[in-house]
């Protein structure tokens, strides 16, 4: 089976709806998100999104260099303590 050459952006519909609503009204509130697999689009630049990492929400400020990346890349789920001997 051949793999598709076109890769489309995948954003949760509720998240996109909130972003469009806030862009239209001009508000800048923190948006809580549990869907870590959503990709960052140009419409999200300038917003702060709180991404859930399984234990707490990690605040991520979106800038232009993050476009195309996934939200999970900026909210690590594991805390490194030390190397065992």
Buried (B, 14 or more C-beta within 10 A) or exposed (E): EEEEEEEEEEBBEEBBEBBEEBEEEEEEEEBEBEBBEBBBBEBBBEBEBBBBBEEEBBEBEBEEEBBEEBBBEBBEEEEEEEEEE
